[in-house]
Amino acid sequence: MQANDRVSIDLGANGVAQVRFTRGDKMNALDPAQFEAILEAGESLRTMKGLRAVVLSGEGRAFCAGLDLSNFGSAPAGEPSPLADRTHGNANRAQEAAMTWRKCPVPVIAAIHGVCFGGGLQIASGADIRVVHPDTRMAVMEMKWGLVPDMGGYALWRGLVRDDVLRELTYTNREFTGAEAKELGLATILEDDPHARATALAETIAAKNPEAIRGAKRLFKVMHEEGEDAILMAESVEQDAIMRQPNQIEAVMSEMQKRAPNFTDV
């Protein structure tokens, strides 16, 4: 199905949703309409029936080239900034374009190729897993324009990149390749065909107990944001909700009988 004219969503029978940025002629750069399309797509995924995993990609020559430069300088000097307004829960509108993938109830796998700069890198960082072409051009680009990363990057990069390395990338806005991104921690997997690899991985995830997959994603959020006591309790609560339920029993039986599982969607 087509969510809007900037982002398409195609949910397969296996529960894998292919989400594509479709502004390929502009390297999927982020203008106001693109932001709005991403937010609409993210919202629609949260309640989509039968959804088990998401592959996020960009059409054309880039995953996302970052902010559309034609929008620079459009706000009058000295105008009060609305960025501190929390318009989407804990985030503003721009931050939500990256955080919506972290808030998605199922795993999101980003397939990254071509160019992934600035806001595009922050959006990719919202995914659970990043499959990147070795030659992809990447950068924490904001300092080039006298700005700081402000689309959720600082929240999303925790645990991915060593602190001093992240500081160097941010302060200098230097480009690095997908191959270097793997060494730095910003890429999970290197692949010459990122979309095919991301889709195969999503299909593997989609074949697991959907209740356990969603529970595991919720636990990763607790792991990053809460203390030890809360993590231990959350593990127990999630497991109590899953154990001995039909999907968990089906996971055991299908393994023992060496057949494909037949899960009921959440």
Backbone as a ProteinNet text record, in pm:
[ID]
protein_1_A
[PRIMARY]
MQANDRVSIDLGANGVAQVRFTRGDKMNALDPAQFEAILEAGESLRTMKGLRAVVLSGEGRAFCAGLDLSNFGSAPAGEPSPLADRTHGNANRAQEAAMTWRKCPVPVIAAIHGVCFGGGLQIASGADIRVVHPDTRMAVMEMKWGLVPDMGGYALWRGLVRDDVLRELTYTNREFTGAEAKELGLATILEDDPHARATALAETIAAKNPEAIRGAKRLFKVMHEEGEDAILMAESVEQDAIMRQPNQIEAVMSEMQKRAPNFTDV
[TERTIARY]
84.9	0	88.5	37	110.2	65.3	157.6	122.2	102.9	187.9	180.3	271.7	291	368.1	517.9	564.7	707.7	763.1	676.4	717.4	615.1	663.2	572.6	588.2	478.9	478.6	412.6	481.9	428.6	444.4	334	336	317.2	418.7	411.6	334	299.9	224.6	303.4	435.9	519.1	533.6	466.6	471.6	584.3	663.9	773.2	721.5	732.9	692.6	813.8	804.7	907.7	867.3	945.6	920.7	1030	990.2	1087.9	1065.5	1174.9	1171	1169.5	1072.7	1050.6	1080.6	1159.8	1200.8	1340.3	1354.5	1485.4	1549.6	1468.4	1524.1	1595.7	1565.9	1631.4	1714.3	1753.3	1833.2	1766.2	1631	1549.4	1582.7	1621.2	1654.1	1530.1	1554.1	1448.9	1399.3	1286	1216.3	1090.8	1012.3	896.4	802	777.8	687.9	746	878.2	941.7	933	957.1	941.6	800.3	701.5	563.4	531.1	582.4	558.2	620.1	739.7	806.1	727.3	679.8	603.1	473.4	407	282.8	310.3	418.9	453.1	483.3	562.1	594.7	471.8	377.6	254.2	172.9	165.6	83.8	138.7	271.3	331.1	297.7	273.8	254.1	126.8	29.4	-97.5	-126.9	-29.5	-51.5	-67.8	-177.8	-204.3	-113.5	-62.2	21	165.1	205.6	342.7	437.2	548.5	646.5	787.3	819.8	951.3	941.9	1036.4	1036.5	1173.3	1174.7	1296.8	1280.2	1373.5	1369.1	1477.7	1441	1538.7	1501.4	1590.4	1565.9	1580.1	1491.7	1501.6	1607.8	1655.9	1750.5	1893.2	1967.8	2112.5	2150.8	2053.4	2087.6	1982.9	2026.9	1932.4	1864.9	1944.3	1892.7	2010.3	2008.5	2119.9	2113	2017.1	2005.3	1911.5	1927.3	1836.7	1844.9	1730	1722.5	1779.3	1891.6	1961.5	1880.2	1781.3	1699.4	1614.8	1604	1526.2	1610.1	1741.1	1828	1800.9	1806.2	1792.9	1651.6	1551.9	1415	1352.1	1402	1344.3	1409.5	1333.3	1389.7	1485.5	1593.7	1691.3	1624.6	1658.9	1607	1470.6	1408.9	1277.6	1291	1206.9	1216.4	1202	1285.2	1282.5	1176	1097.2	998.7	1055.1	1184.2	1239	1225.3	1219.5	1205.2	1063.8	969.4	832.3	828.6	773.2	760.6	629	635	514.6	479	574.4	552.9	604.5	532	575.1	699.6	812.7	938.3	1021.5	967.8	1046.8	975	1054.7	993.2	974	923	887	1008	1120.3	1239	1297.1	1302.7	1354.9	1270.1	1138.8	1049.8	1075.7	1127.7	1158.9	1262.7	1349.9	1447.2	1396	1333.4	1290.4	1172.2	1093.5	976.2	1013.7	1134.6	1177.5	1216.2	1269.9	1298.9	1170.2	1067.4	938.5	851.6	887.3	813	812.8	699.9	693.4	768.5	809.9	883.1	1021.3	1114.5	1248.3	1246	1329.2	1345.9	1489.5	1505.7	1638	1655.1	1753.6	1780.2	1877.4	1843.6	1930.3	1987	2117.4	2176.6	2275.4	2258	2345.8	2367	2463.6	2481.9	2531.1	2439.2	2471.2	2381.9	2441.1	2367.6	2430.6	2382.5	2441.8	2347.2	2403.8	2330.2	2203.2	2089.5	1961.5	1935.2	1987.1	1972.1	2042	2160.6	2232.6	2157.9	2096.9	2021.1	1896	1829.7	1715.8	1760.6	1870.8	1922.4	1957.5	2004	2042.6	1923.2	1803	1683.1	1645.1	1700.6	1673.4	1742.6	1690.6	1753.5	1885.7	1890.8	2005	2027.6	2155	2189.2	2275.1	2223.3	2297.3	2344.7	2476.8	2533.9	2625.6	2615	2710.8	2846.8	2954.4	3087.1	3126.3	3076.1	3115.4	3021.1	2922.4	2829.8	2905.6	2869	2926.1	2841.6	2906.5	2835.3	2904.2	2825.9	2884.5	2785.1	2837.1	2763.6	2783.1	2694.8	2722.1	2691.5	2618.4	2558.5	2658.8	2778.8	2875.4	2918.8	2907.1	2940	2855.6	2734.1	2641	2630	2725.6	2724.2	2617.8	2575.4	2468.1	2519.5	2436.5	2464.5	2366	2400.7	2304.1	2186.8	2064.1	1949.7	1826.3	1848	1735.8	1739.5	1780.9	1783.8	1916.4	2013.5	2141.5	2207.9	2212.1	2281.8	2215.3	2084	2014.1	2037.4	2040	2048.6	2189.9	2290.6	2429.1	2488.7	2419	2469.6	2486.4	2603	2628.6	2672.1	2661.6	2704.1	2849.4	2884.2	3012.3	3088.6	3217.9	3300.3	3291.7	3286.1	3258.9	3357.3	3486.3	3582.8	3576.7	3544.5	3529.8	3408.6	3298.7	3178.8	3204.7	3281.8	3315.5	3395.3	3490.8	3570.5	3483.4	3393.7	3305.8	3213.5	3166.8	3074.2	3145.4	3259	3329.7	3385.5	3424.3	3490.4	3397.1	3282.3	3186.4	3252.7	3360.1	3429.5	3347.2	3363.6	3299.9	3373.7	3298.2	3357.3	3274.9	3332.7	3265.9	3183.9	3100.4	3027.6	3120.8	3233.7	3330.2	3385	3416.2	3464.6	3352.9	3230.4	3117.2	3104.2	3135.2	3131.5	3233.9	3352.9	3456.2	3419.5	3351	3315.9	3197.6	3111.1	2992.2	2862.4	2870.4	2749.8	2684.3	2753.7	2697.4	2701.9	2597.1	2591.6	2652.7	2616.7	2656.7	2697.9	2806.7	2845.1	2794.7	2740.3	2682.5	2677.8	2717.4	2712.3	2569.3	2474.5	2332.6	2260	2264.7	2207.8	2060.2	1983.8	1839.8	1808.4	1876.8	1852.1	1889.7	2003.3	2045.8	1950.7	1908.1	1815	1682.2	1636.1	1509.9	1521.6	1633.1	1652.9	1654.8	1719.8	1725	1586.2	1510.6	1374.7	1286.8	1304.9	1226.6	1260.6	1386.6	1425.9	1357.9	1359.1	1295.5	1144.7	1084.5	939.6	894.3	984.7	950.3	959.9	991.9	1000.3	868.3	852.8	733.7	714.8	609.1	594.7	579.4	522.3	509.3	645.3	731.2	864.6	950.8	938.5	1015.6	978.1	848.7	805.6	849.9	840.6	885.9	1034.1	1113.1	1258.1	1290.2	1215.6	1241.8	1208.1	1098.8	1066.5	1176.4	1232.8	1338.1	1464.5	1495.7	1612.5	1594.6	1473.3	1447	1472.5	1421.6	1444.1	1593	1663.1	1806.4	1884.2	1846.9	1920.5	1880.4	1757.7	1705.7	1687.9	1690.1	1658.8	1777.3	1764.7	1867	1850	1941.5	1944.7	1815	1759.7	1638.1	1522.7	1508.2	1400.1	1419	1544.3	1572.1	1533.6	1574	1543.9	1393	1321.9	1176.6	1111.6	1157.6	1099.4	1118.1	1234.9	1257.1	1151.6	1127.4	1032.3	890.9	852.1	717.3	694.6	793.1	779.3	769.3	853.4	853	724.3	672	545	433.4	437.3	332.1	343.4	461.6	487	476.8	530.1	541.3	405.8	404.4	287.9	171.3	195.3	94.1	102.4	-4.3	-5.3	115.7	160.1	273.9	402.6	419.2	540.3	539.3	423.7	411.3	437.3	386.7	409.6	558	628.9	773.3	844.4	806.8	868.6	831.4	703.3	657.2	715.2	722.5	776.7	924.7	997.2	1138.5	1152.3	1073.1	1082.1	1039.6	941.2	890.2	961.7	1059.7	1141	1055.2	965.3	877.7	871.4	815.9	798.4	687.9	708.4	606.3	485.7	372.7	251.5	201.1	253.2	221.4	94.9	27.1	-85.5	-31.7	-64.4	-11.4	-72.2	7.8	-34.9	-148.2
-118	0	123	234.4	360.2	445.9	477.3	557.9	703.8	755.3	893.6	903.8	1026.7	1038.5	1052	1038.5	1046.9	919.1	839.3	714	606.8	493.1	382.5	271.3	199.6	84.5	-31.7	-144.4	-265.4	-380.1	-424.5	-533.4	-666.1	-753.5	-883.5	-984	-1095	-1199.7	-1258.8	-1245.8	-1299.1	-1203.4	-1088.6	-993.4	-893.8	-896.7	-800.8	-680.8	-562.9	-439.9	-375.5	-350.8	-276.2	-128.8	-49.1	94.3	165.6	244.6	309.4	459.9	534.8	677.9	690.1	762.3	762.1	897.1	979.2	1106.7	1090.1	988	953.1	1060.7	1143.2	1249.1	1355.7	1363.4	1458.3	1385.4	1261.1	1178.9	1164.8	1167.2	1149.7	1251.4	1372.6	1479.4	1520.2	1574.4	1602.4	1745.8	1763.5	1890.3	1872	1977	1960.5	1847.7	1833.5	1727.7	1588.8	1574.3	1445.7	1410.6	1509.5	1485.8	1437.4	1505.7	1470.2	1329.7	1293.8	1160.8	1052.5	1077.2	979.7	961.8	1071	1061.3	984.2	1008.8	936.6	787	753.9	613	546	614.1	557.2	531.8	625.5	608.5	490.4	475.6	368.6	230.8	219.6	90.3	44.9	137.3	101.4	21	36.2	-35.6	-128.4	-155.3	-235.6	-383.9	-442.2	-582.5	-673.2	-775.8	-872.9	-831.1	-717	-668.7	-745.8	-793.7	-868.9	-811.6	-741.7	-679.6	-574.6	-478.5	-368.6	-358.9	-340.5	-305.5	-161.6	-75.7	66.6	97.9	157.7	185.4	313	355.8	472.9	439.8	493.6	472.4	563.8	527.1	611.8	594.6	705	699.5	712.6	722.7	747.9	690.6	655.7	626.4	755.5	854.9	987.1	1082.9	1190.4	1284.6	1389.3	1377.9	1474.8	1588.2	1701.6	1813.5	1866.8	1901.1	1963.8	2105.2	2130.3	2258.3	2376.5	2351.9	2463	2523.6	2453.6	2505.9	2587	2588.8	2662.7	2813	2878.3	3023.9	3073.1	2985.7	3030.3	3099.4	3070	3131.9	3267.1	3368.3	3499.8	3494.8	3576.7	3581	3628.2	3563.7	3604.1	3548.8	3474.1	3416.1	3307.9	3308.1	3206.8	3066.7	2977.3	2840.8	2758.2	2680.6	2591.5	2453	2433.7	2299.1	2237.9	2319.6	2266.4	2216.5	2247.5	2198.6	2048.3	1972.4	1827.1	1798.5	1782.4	1761.9	1615.3	1525.5	1382.5	1304.6	1313.7	1244.7	1310.2	1240.1	1293.8	1364.9	1384.1	1435.4	1550.1	1630.3	1726.1	1659.1	1734.1	1676.9	1617	1690.5	1640.7	1519.1	1521.1	1407.5	1282.4	1302.6	1188.4	1114.6	1184.1	1117.4	1008.3	1022.9	917.9	826.2	883.9	805.4	714.6	747.4	664.6	521.4	500.3	364.1	288.8	358.9	296.5	265.5	348.1	328.3	225.1	187.9	85	-43.2	-112.6	-229	-352.3	-353.9	-467.8	-421.7	-514.8	-476.3	-406.1	-302.4	-226.3	-244.8	-284.8	-305.9	-204.9	-117.9	-17.8	-73	-59.7	-97.1	31.9	52.8	183.8	176.6	267.3	271.2	415.9	439.3	569.6	675.2	751.8	862.1	853.2	876.7	876.9	983.8	1107	1222.3	1280.6	1338.4	1423.4	1360.5	1425	1372.4	1232.2	1200	1064.7	961.9	996.7	906.6	889.8	997.8	986.8	900.7	913.8	826.8	680.8	653.8	517.1	463.8	552.7	511.6	472.4	514.5	472.5	328	268.1	127.2	37.1	-83.7	-181.8	-231.8	-245.4	-304.3	-224.1	-202	-128.5	-216.5	-245	-319.5	-216.1	-204.5	-91.2	-139.3	-75.9	-102.4	-46.4	-119.8	-73.5	63.9	103	230.2	345.5	322.7	430	547.7	669.7	791.8	832.8	848.3	875.8	990.1	1061.9	1170.4	1220.1	1257.7	1339.9	1483.4	1528.7	1642.3	1779.9	1786	1912.7	2026.1	1994.5	2099.9	2175.9	2113.4	2181.8	2306.7	2303.3	2415.4	2494.5	2475.1	2549.3	2504.2	2378.2	2323.8	2206.4	2161.6	2038.8	1931.4	1803.3	1697.6	1710.5	1715.2	1737.4	1658.8	1546.9	1461.7	1328.4	1332.4	1211.1	1140	1191.8	1121.8	1093.7	1191.6	1171.5	1062.4	1048.6	941.2	805.9	805.8	680.4	625.8	711.6	666.8	611.4	627.1	570	419.8	370.2	227.2	178.9	265.6	226.2	264.4	387.3	445.2	487.8	461.7	506.5	658.5	708.9	849.6	941.7	915.9	1007.2	1001.4	884.3	871.7	951.7	942.4	1017.3	1167.7	1210.2	1352.1	1397.2	1315.3	1351	1360.6	1265.2	1267.2	1388.7	1424.1	1536.4	1670.1	1687	1815.5	1846.8	1742.3	1764.9	1748.8	1684	1645.8	1576.8	1501.5	1434.9	1318.3	1291.8	1175.1	1047.5	939.6	807.6	708.5	596.6	497.6	400.3	325	219.5	119.7	90.3	-3.5	49.7	180.8	238.4	242.8	265.1	268.1	136.8	25.9	-104.6	-109.4	-56.4	-54.6	40.4	149.8	249.5	207.3	120.1	78	132.3	213.8	271.3	180.7	78.7	-21.8	-156.8	-235.6	-369.2	-472.9	-465.5	-564.2	-490.3	-531.7	-481.2	-577.1	-522.1	-608	-531.4	-597.8	-534.5	-510.2	-591.6	-570.9	-554.6	-434.4	-416.1	-449.9	-416.7	-440.8	-589.5	-668.6	-812.7	-874.7	-832	-886.6	-843.5	-718.6	-670.2	-744.7	-770.8	-843	-986.4	-1052.9	-1189.7	-1193.9	-1095.3	-1088.7	-1063.5	-973	-945.4	-1069.1	-1147.5	-1270.1	-1371.9	-1377.7	-1466.7	-1424.5	-1295.3	-1243.6	-1266.8	-1246.4	-1261.5	-1405.1	-1500.5	-1641	-1681.9	-1588.1	-1616.6	-1581.4	-1626.4	-1595.4	-1443.4	-1388.8	-1243	-1178.9	-1250.6	-1195.4	-1184.8	-1283.5	-1279.9	-1172.5	-1156.1	-1052.6	-914.5	-886.5	-756.3	-736	-843.5	-833.6	-805.8	-870.7	-848.1	-703.3	-644.9	-504.9	-412.4	-440.5	-359	-369.9	-488.5	-507.2	-430.3	-418.6	-338.8	-192.9	-142	-4.4	9.5	-85	-81.1	-92.1	-179.6	-200.1	-70.4	11.3	134.2	248.4	243.6	360.9	343.5	220.6	197	134.1	125.3	63.8	-87	-149.9	-296.4	-354.9	-297.3	-352.1	-351.5	-240.3	-230.5	-328.3	-350.2	-445.7	-587.1	-625.6	-760.8	-783.1	-683.2	-697.1	-703.5	-619.2	-618.5	-753	-815.6	-949.3	-1047	-1043.1	-1137.6	-1112.2	-983.8	-949.5	-993	-966.4	-1006.1	-1157.8	-1229	-1375.3	-1435.9	-1381.3	-1430.3	-1416.8	-1308.6	-1284.4	-1375.9	-1435.1	-1515.3	-1665.1	-1708.3	-1852.4	-1921.3	-2038.5	-2127.4	-2071.2	-1962.8	-1911	-1988.7	-1985.8	-2067.1	-2045.3	-1922	-1897.7	-1954.2	-1949	-2004.9	-2157.4	-2216	-2362	-2401.6	-2323.2	-2350.4	-2341.2	-2246.4	-2234.8	-2363.6	-2417.8	-2541.9	-2659.2	-2672.8	-2787.2	-2785.9	-2669.4	-2663.8	-2700.2	-2661.8	-2700.4	-2850.6	-2907.2	-3050.5	-3133.6	-3082.7	-3155.8	-3117.7	-3027.2	-2984.6	-2938.3	-2844.9	-2787.6	-2637.1	-2569.9	-2425	-2393.3	-2291.2	-2258.4	-2190.8	-2198.7	-2132.1	-2045.3	-1924.6	-1834.9	-1756.4	-1717.8	-1625.1	-1485.8	-1390.8	-1256.2	-1184.8	-1096.2	-1017.6	-925.3
0	0	0	-48.2	-53.4	63.9	156	271.5	232.5	144.8	98.7	-22.8	-76.4	-200	-177.5	-55.9	-26.1	34.7	94	158.1	121.3	72.2	39.7	142.1	165.5	255.7	183.4	180.4	117.3	216.2	275.6	373.2	303.1	311.4	247.7	329.7	266.7	334.3	451.1	448.4	556	673.6	667.3	777.2	769.5	662.1	643.8	565.6	623	554.9	490.1	360.9	288.6	291.5	362.7	373.8	295.6	196.9	108.4	103.8	115.5	85.7	-66.6	-120	-265.1	-330	-264	-323.7	-384.9	-466.6	-521.1	-604.9	-671.9	-756	-673.3	-543.4	-453.8	-347.2	-378.5	-287.4	-150.9	-154.3	-34	74.4	30.1	124.2	203.3	320.7	417.1	404.7	339.2	339	426.2	449.9	538.2	496.8	368	323	349.6	336.5	362.7	511	597.1	740.7	771	717.6	745.6	696.5	579.1	524.8	612.2	663.3	750.8	879.1	936.9	1060.9	1038.6	926.9	896.1	880	812.2	793.1	926.7	1010.7	1140.8	1225.7	1223	1299.9	1247.9	1116.6	1060.1	1095.2	1108.3	1140	1282.1	1370.7	1511.8	1534.7	1447.5	1464.2	1347.4	1262.1	1143.2	1179.5	1139.8	1170.1	1087.1	1149.2	1079.2	1062.5	1115.9	1101	1192	1133.4	1211.7	1202.7	1096	1081	970.9	972.9	876.5	811.2	679	605.5	560.2	600.9	568.9	467.1	354.4	247.8	173.6	85.2	3.2	-143.5	-227	-371.1	-431.5	-549.5	-620.1	-571.6	-569.5	-544.5	-397.9	-308.5	-169	-75.2	43.6	151.7	193.5	233.3	265.1	278	201.3	198.4	308.6	400.9	508.6	472.7	539.7	518.4	376.1	322.3	191.3	202.5	135.1	151.2	101.5	16.1	-33.4	77.5	192	303.2	400.8	382	472.2	460.7	573	573.5	553.5	563.3	538.2	658.5	779.3	898.7	924.2	959.7	988.4	1105.9	1099.2	1207.3	1335.1	1446.4	1575.5	1609.1	1520.3	1548.2	1654.6	1759.4	1864.2	1805.8	1852.4	1801.1	1871.2	1796	1858.7	1888.2	1869.7	1879	2017.9	2121.6	2257.4	2285	2199.1	2217.1	2189.6	2283.7	2267.1	2195.9	2066.9	1985.9	1966	1994.7	1973.2	2094.1	2204.2	2325.4	2383.2	2376	2429.5	2324.3	2204.4	2091.6	2021.8	1948.1	1857.6	1721.6	1626.5	1495.5	1424.5	1422.4	1353.2	1423.9	1555.5	1630.5	1608.8	1597.9	1580.8	1449.4	1348.2	1221.2	1239.1	1339.1	1371.8	1481.6	1584	1699.4	1667.6	1562.5	1532.4	1500.5	1445.3	1413.3	1540	1638.2	1766.4	1842.5	1819.7	1885.4	1813.7	1692	1618.4	1701.7	1714.6	1803.2	1754.4	1627.8	1573.2	1526.8	1506.6	1460.5	1325.5	1314.6	1190.8	1143.1	1016.6	957.6	845.5	858.5	755.9	653.1	525.1	413.5	356.1	371.2	346.5	230.5	135.3	19.1	-23.5	-108.3	-171.4	-76.1	-19.8	70.4	193.3	308.5	435.5	523.6	510.8	577.6	682.1	785.8	878.3	930.7	899.7	943.3	891.8	773.4	720.5	808.4	858.9	948.4	1079.6	1128	1252.3	1233.2	1118.4	1089.4	1084.3	1014.5	1007.3	1146.3	1232.9	1367.5	1452.2	1411.8	1481.8	1455.6	1351.1	1321.2	1422.1	1437.1	1525.7	1468.7	1335.5	1265.7	1138.6	1103.1	980.8	890.4	770.6	667.9	566.3	549.2	476.8	364.4	247.9	140.1	180.8	155.1	200.1	147.2	29.7	-30.1	3.1	86.6	122.4	182.1	139.7	196.7	316.2	431.9	555.6	629.8	710.9	790.7	894	1009.4	1105	1054.7	970.4	882	941	1051.2	1093.1	1115.4	1166.6	1197.3	1072.2	956.6	831.2	813.5	863.5	849.3	979.2	1070.8	1196	1292.8	1283.3	1365.6	1448.9	1541.5	1616.7	1572.2	1582.4	1555.1	1653.3	1601.6	1691.7	1649.4	1578.4	1538.4	1612.6	1738.4	1819.8	1819.3	1743.9	1732.3	1864.8	1953.2	2080.5	2163.8	2153.1	2223.4	2156.5	2023.2	1949	1938.8	1947.9	1932.6	2060.8	2173.5	2298.5	2283.1	2315.5	2306.3	2169.8	2066.4	1932.4	1905.3	1941.5	1903.1	2028.5	2031.4	2142.3	2154.5	2275.7	2299.6	2227.7	2238.7	2177.7	2025.5	1970	1825	1777.3	1849.7	1813.3	1820.1	1917.3	1927.2	1804.1	1762.8	1644.6	1520.3	1501.4	1384.6	1387.6	1505.8	1518.8	1500	1565.1	1559.8	1420.5	1346.8	1217.5	1098.7	1116.8	1012	893	917.4	807.7	753.5	625.5	564.3	600.7	608.8	623.7	541.4	509.9	425.9	510	441.1	509	573.8	506.4	563.7	695.3	700.7	825.8	929.6	884.9	977.5	1053.4	986	1053.1	1164.8	1140.1	1242.7	1357	1325.1	1425.6	1511.4	1457.7	1529.4	1473.4	1367.6	1308.5	1205	1159.5	1069.1	1138.7	1120.3	1179.6	1086.9	958.2	858.1	732.1	669.8	538.1	431.5	323	219.3	87.8	-20.7	-152.8	-199.5	-151.4	-180.8	-47.2	10.6	144.4	153	48.5	55.5	59.1	-22.5	-23.1	111.6	166.2	295.7	407.3	405.1	506.8	498.3	376.2	358.3	409.1	378.2	426.4	578.8	638.7	784.1	842.5	779.9	825.8	815.3	708.4	692.3	800	839.8	949.9	1079.3	1107.7	1229.2	1224.9	1107	1092.4	1116.6	1108.4	1129.6	1276.5	1364.8	1507.8	1576.7	1701.7	1780.5	1785.7	1724.1	1719	1855.5	1951.2	2086.2	2153.6	2132.3	2190.8	2125.1	1994.1	1923.8	1975.1	1988.2	2038.6	2183.6	2262.9	2401.3	2410.3	2324.5	2323.6	2288	2192.3	2156	2272.4	2342.9	2460.5	2566.7	2582.7	2682.1	2645.3	2517.1	2477.4	2518.5	2509.4	2552.8	2702.2	2780.7	2925.6	2956.5	2885	2908.2	2892.7	2794.6	2768	2860	2911.8	2981.2	3131.1	3181.2	3321.5	3394.5	3527.2	3609.7	3618.9	3692.1	3700.5	3754.1	3860.1	3920.1	3819.8	3746.2	3648.6	3534.3	3492.7	3384.4	3426.8	3547.3	3595.1	3606.6	3657.2	3668.6	3530.9	3436.7	3302.6	3233	3250.6	3193.9	3244	3374.7	3434.1	3386.3	3376.9	3332.8	3188.3	3101.8	2961.3	2947.7	3021.2	3008.6	3061.7	3173.7	3226.6	3124.1	3044.4	2945.6	2824.2	2803	2683.1	2709.8	2824	2851.3	2851.7	2791.6	2786.2	2705.8	2634.3	2542.9	2410.3	2329.5	2207	2116.4	2098.1	2010.1	2067.7	2198.3	2259	2248.6	2268.6	2253.3	2108.4	2014.3	1872.1	1838	1899.6	1875.8	1918	2031.6	2080	1990.2	1958.2	1880.2	1739.6	1676.7	1541	1539.1	1644	1652.6	1672.1	1759.1	1786.9	1665.7	1591.6	1474.9	1345.8	1357.6	1243.3	1125.7	1155.9	1053	1071.3	970.3	980.9	1082.6	1166.3	1264.2	1200.9	1267.7	1223.8	1339.6	1346.5	1456.9	1430.1	1539.3	1532.3	1555.7	1467.8	1480.9	1600	1659.3	1773.7	1729.7
[MASK]
++++++++++++++++++++++++++++++++++++++++++++++++++++++++++++++++++++++++++++++++++++++++++++++++++++++++++++++++++++++++++++++++++++++++++++++++++++++++++++++++++++++++++++++++++++++++++++++++++++++++++++++++++++++++++++++++++++++++++++++++++++++++++++++++++++++++++

